[in-house]
Amino acid sequence: MRILTRYVAKAYLRMLGLCLGSFVTIYLVVDFMEKISRFSRAGASWQHLVTYFLLKVPEMLSDAAPLAVLMATLLTLGALSLSSELTAMRSCGVSLARISAPILSISLIVSLLVLLLGEFVIPKSYAERNYIQEVLILKKTEKTYFRQHNIWHREEATVLRASLFEPAQNQLKGVTIWQVQPKTGLPLRRTDAASGQLGPTGWVLSDVVTRDIVAGEVTRTQKLPQLAVPLKLKPADLKVLGKYSDSMTLRELNRYCKKIQAGGYDATRYITQFHSRISLPFGCAVMAFLGIPFALRGGRSSGIAFGIGLSIGLGFLYVIVNSVIISVGQVGLLPPVVAAWATNFIFFAAGGWLSLTIDN
């Protein structure tokens, strides 16, 4: 059995490497063709371009892994069936479970590797890639930047801090604005507001308290229902925060969720993203489990075209279903844990049902 296990594992690893390499190459070419004209107009150097696309490879590997695992499973078992090797194995008394065991084991290892990639590599490469794109290539300013728990923005003698930005509403929450002396940086006025909304004429703060400061002491306090502030801050800059969870590790994202909750804000969106960051890598194992009965049901007709077409169809179905359920979870209609793992459970159940229809 060790010889047979090594043989199936070797054939599967070869096919997995081919599929993964093909997907990453296609991904790179498409992304390159999409961005090269815009980057060229911005005057990007070839060093920045090479570094940018190299830093995107880890994310591409993570995104392509489930589809590559599924396609490799279908093509490997299809090739074994087409060459009658699968029939020979079964005629020797080897069960389909034993034949499939190396494939499932490797897919589980791939899931763990993708999870580790998303925890230790992708957050760093994502942050570095964004910096190269926004600052070094597109020549945007570095005045707007993001910390783990706060948003900071500076315009000349005005400094803004916000606890949270909601991209869907173009709304800042927990806003504090300091007016400072240009040379010394000493505060002249502090403005606190529950929220800030972008209106036709600029940002409008709500539930405002202003404090005038002279020589480090508050001289006057005033409460206002609303206050317009002349900030040049653009929503397009703040919407980067909608993807900021990708540049956090799971531990950082978990702390960020707790920080939002401690501030009295709704963290459902980020809690769902936290659980989905754990569940998505295990989509590789689920895809392998689902692909095995599909390949075996196809018999000797499971050729290359069948494997490629079926894997692409199932892959797109997985992405669509997962995106819809995650979106439902982010708005609070499903518990975050349920929303994150529901797609894997659905496809795992489908694979289990198909497995019961195959003779072992």
C-alpha positions in Angstrom: 0.0 0.0 0.0 2.9 2.4 0.6 4.0 2.0 -3.0 0.4 2.7 -4.2 0.0 5.6 -1.9 3.3 7.2 -3.1 2.3 6.6 -6.7 -1.1 8.3 -6.3 0.4 11.1 -4.2 3.2 11.7 -6.8 0.7 11.8 -9.7 -1.5 14.2 -7.7 1.3 16.5 -6.7 2.5 16.8 -10.3 -1.0 17.7 -11.5 -1.5 20.1 -8.5 1.7 21.9 -9.3 0.7 22.2 -13.0 -2.8 23.5 -12.2 -1.6 26.0 -9.5 1.2 27.3 -11.8 -1.2 27.7 -14.7 -3.7 29.6 -12.6 -1.1 31.9 -11.1 0.4 32.6 -14.6 -3.0 33.4 -16.0 -3.8 35.6 -13.0 -0.5 37.5 -13.4 -0.9 38.0 -17.1 -4.5 39.3 -16.8 -3.6 41.6 -13.9 -0.5 42.8 -15.7 -2.5 43.7 -18.8 -5.2 45.4 -16.7 -2.8 47.6 -14.7 0.2 48.2 -17.0 -1.3 51.1 -19.0 -2.3 53.0 -15.8 1.0 52.4 -14.2 2.9 53.4 -17.3 1.0 56.7 -17.5 2.0 57.3 -13.9 5.7 56.9 -14.9 6.3 53.7 -12.8 9.8 52.3 -13.0 10.3 48.6 -13.9 11.8 47.9 -10.5 8.5 49.0 -8.8 6.5 47.0 -11.4 8.4 43.8 -10.8 8.2 44.2 -7.0 4.5 44.9 -7.1 3.6 41.8 -9.1 6.0 39.6 -7.1 4.3 40.7 -3.9 1.0 39.8 -5.4 2.0 36.1 -6.0 1.2 35.0 -2.4 -2.3 36.3 -2.7 -2.7 34.7 -6.1 -1.6 31.4 -4.7 -4.1 31.6 -1.9 -7.0 32.6 -4.2 -6.1 29.9 -6.8 -5.5 27.0 -4.4 -9.1 25.8 -4.0 -9.7 25.7 -7.8 -6.3 24.2 -8.4 -7.0 21.4 -5.9 -10.3 20.7 -7.4 -9.0 20.6 -11.0 -6.0 18.5 -9.9 -8.3 16.0 -8.2 -10.5 15.6 -11.3 -7.6 15.4 -13.7 -5.6 12.9 -11.6 -8.5 10.5 -11.0 -9.6 11.0 -14.6 -6.2 10.1 -15.9 -6.0 7.0 -13.7 -9.4 6.0 -14.9 -8.6 6.7 -18.6 -5.5 4.5 -18.4 -7.4 1.7 -16.6 -5.1 2.0 -13.6 -8.0 2.8 -11.4 -9.8 -0.3 -12.6 -6.6 -2.4 -11.9 -6.3 -1.0 -8.4 -10.0 -1.8 -7.6 -9.7 -5.3 -9.1 -6.8 -5.9 -6.6 -9.1 -5.2 -3.7 -8.1 -1.6 -3.1 -11.1 0.5 -2.0 -11.8 3.9 -3.4 -11.3 5.3 0.1 -7.7 4.0 0.2 -7.1 5.3 -3.3 -8.5 8.8 -2.4 -6.7 9.0 1.0 -3.4 10.5 -0.4 -5.4 13.1 -2.3 -7.4 14.1 0.7 -4.3 14.2 2.9 -2.5 16.5 0.5 -5.5 18.8 0.1 -5.7 19.1 3.9 -2.0 20.0 4.0 -2.6 22.6 1.2 -5.4 24.1 3.3 -3.1 24.4 6.3 -0.4 26.0 4.2 -2.8 28.5 2.7 -4.0 29.3 6.3 -0.3 29.9 7.3 0.3 31.9 4.1 -2.7 34.2 5.0 -1.5 34.6 8.5 2.3 35.3 8.1 2.9 36.3 4.4 -0.1 37.9 2.8 -0.7 40.7 5.4 2.9 41.9 4.9 2.9 41.5 1.2 -0.5 43.2 0.9 0.6 46.2 2.9 3.9 46.6 1.0 2.1 46.2 -2.4 -0.4 48.8 -1.5 2.4 51.2 -0.5 4.2 50.6 -3.8 1.0 51.1 -5.8 -0.4 54.2 -4.0 2.8 56.1 -3.1 5.7 54.9 -5.3 3.8 54.3 -8.6 0.7 56.5 -8.4 2.6 59.2 -6.5 -0.2 59.7 -3.9 0.5 61.5 -0.7 1.2 59.7 2.6 -0.8 62.1 4.7 -3.7 59.7 5.0 -2.7 56.5 6.7 -4.2 53.8 8.9 -3.3 52.4 12.3 -4.7 49.2 13.6 -7.2 51.0 15.8 -7.5 54.5 14.6 -7.6 56.6 11.4 -5.3 59.7 11.2 -5.3 62.5 8.7 -3.5 65.8 8.6 -4.0 68.9 6.5 -1.6 71.7 7.3 -2.7 72.9 10.8 -5.6 70.4 11.1 -5.3 66.9 12.6 -8.1 64.4 12.4 -8.6 61.2 14.3 -11.5 58.8 13.8 -12.3 55.5 15.5 -14.0 53.9 12.5 -14.9 54.5 8.9 -18.0 53.0 7.3 -17.4 52.8 3.5 -21.1 52.0 2.7 -22.3 55.2 4.3 -19.2 57.4 3.7 -19.3 58.1 7.5 -16.7 58.6 10.1 -17.4 57.7 13.7 -15.8 58.8 16.9 -14.2 61.9 15.3 -11.7 64.3 17.0 -10.2 67.3 15.2 -7.4 69.4 16.6 -6.5 72.9 15.3 -2.8 73.4 16.0 -0.2 76.1 15.7 1.7 75.5 12.4 5.1 76.0 13.9 4.9 74.7 17.5 2.1 72.2 17.0 0.4 73.3 20.2 -3.4 72.8 20.2 -5.7 75.8 19.7 -9.0 74.1 19.4 -10.3 70.6 19.9 -13.5 69.4 18.3 -15.2 66.1 19.2 -18.1 64.6 17.3 -20.1 61.4 17.4 -19.9 61.1 13.6 -19.0 62.8 10.4 -20.9 62.6 7.2 -19.7 63.6 3.7 -22.2 66.1 2.3 -22.4 68.0 -1.0 -20.2 70.8 0.4 -17.8 68.7 2.5 -17.7 66.9 5.8 -20.5 67.6 8.3 -20.0 66.6 12.0 -22.9 65.7 14.2 -23.3 66.0 18.0 -20.3 68.3 18.3 -18.4 69.7 21.3 -15.8 72.3 20.6 -13.2 73.5 23.1 -11.0 76.5 22.6 -7.5 76.1 24.2 -5.2 78.9 25.3 -1.8 78.1 26.9 -2.8 74.5 27.4 -6.1 75.3 29.2 -9.7 75.2 28.0 -11.2 78.6 27.9 -14.5 78.0 26.2 -16.7 75.0 25.5 -19.6 74.9 23.0 -22.1 72.2 22.0 -23.5 72.1 18.5 -25.9 69.7 16.7 -23.9 70.0 13.5 -20.7 71.6 12.3 -19.3 71.8 8.7 -15.5 71.4 8.5 -13.4 72.3 5.5 -11.5 69.0 5.1 -10.1 67.8 1.8 -10.3 64.2 2.9 -11.8 62.0 0.1 -13.9 58.9 0.6 -11.8 57.1 -2.0 -8.9 57.4 0.4 -10.8 56.2 3.4 -12.4 53.3 1.5 -9.0 51.6 1.6 -10.0 50.7 5.1 -12.7 48.4 3.6 -9.8 46.1 2.5 -7.6 46.8 5.4 -8.4 43.5 7.1 -6.3 41.8 4.4 -3.2 43.5 5.8 -3.9 42.2 9.3 -3.0 38.9 10.8 -5.8 36.9 12.5 -4.6 38.1 15.9 -4.6 41.7 14.9 -8.0 41.4 13.2 -9.4 39.8 16.4 -8.0 42.6 18.6 -9.4 45.1 16.1 -12.9 43.6 16.4 -12.7 43.7 20.2 -11.5 47.4 20.0 -14.5 48.3 17.8 -16.9 46.5 20.2 -15.3 48.2 23.2 -15.9 51.6 21.5 -19.6 50.8 21.2 -19.6 50.2 17.4 -21.0 47.3 15.4 -18.1 44.9 14.5 -20.2 42.2 12.8 -18.6 42.9 9.4 -15.1 42.4 10.7 -16.0 39.4 12.9 -17.4 37.7 9.8 -14.2 38.5 7.9 -12.2 37.1 10.8 -14.0 33.7 10.6 -14.0 33.7 6.8 -10.2 34.1 6.9 -10.1 30.8 8.8 -12.7 28.9 6.8 -11.7 29.9 3.3 -8.3 28.0 3.3 -10.2 24.8 4.2 -12.1 25.2 1.0 -9.2 23.3 -0.6 -9.9 20.2 1.4 -13.6 20.6 0.7 -13.0 20.9 -3.1 -10.9 17.7 -3.1 -13.6 15.9 -1.2 -16.2 17.1 -3.6 -14.1 16.4 -6.7 -13.4 12.8 -5.9 -17.0 11.5 -6.4 -17.4 13.7 -9.5 -14.3 12.2 -11.1 -15.3 8.6 -10.2 -18.8 9.0 -11.4 -17.4 10.1 -14.8 -15.6 6.9 -15.2 -13.3 6.6 -18.3 -15.2 9.5 -19.8 -13.5 11.8 -17.3 -11.0 13.4 -19.7 -9.1 16.6 -19.6 -12.0 18.7 -21.0 -14.4 17.2 -18.5 -12.1 17.9 -15.6 -11.3 21.5 -16.6 -14.9 22.4 -17.4 -16.3 20.8 -14.3 -13.7 22.3 -12.0 -14.2 25.8 -13.4 -18.0 25.5 -13.0 -17.8 24.2 -9.5 -15.1 26.8 -8.6 -17.3 29.7 -9.8 -20.3 28.2 -8.0 -18.3 28.0 -4.8 -17.1 31.7 -5.1 -20.6 33.0 -5.8 -22.3 31.1 -3.0 -19.6 32.0 -0.5 -19.7 35.7 -1.5 -23.5 35.9 -1.1 -23.4 34.1 2.3 -20.5 36.2 3.6 -22.3 39.4 2.5 -25.4 38.2 4.4 -23.3 37.6 7.4 -21.6 41.0 7.2 -24.9 42.8 7.5 -25.9 40.7 10.5 -28.6 38.5 8.9 -26.5 35.4 9.8 -24.2 34.8 12.8 -20.6 35.4 11.6 -19.4 31.8 12.3 -22.4 30.4 10.4 -21.8 32.7 7.4 -18.1 31.9 7.3 -18.5 28.1 7.3 -21.8 27.7 5.6 -20.4 27.4 2.1 -17.8 24.7 3.1 -20.6 22.8 4.9 -22.9 22.9 1.9 -20.2 21.7 -0.6 -18.9 19.1 1.9 -22.5 17.8 2.4 -22.9 17.6 -1.4 -19.6 15.7 -1.7 -20.7 13.3 1.1 -24.0 12.7 -0.7 -22.3 12.0 -4.0 -19.8 9.6 -2.3 -22.7 7.5 -1.0 -23.9 6.9 -4.6 -20.6 5.4 -5.6 -19.8 1.7 -5.1 -16.7 1.2 -3.0 
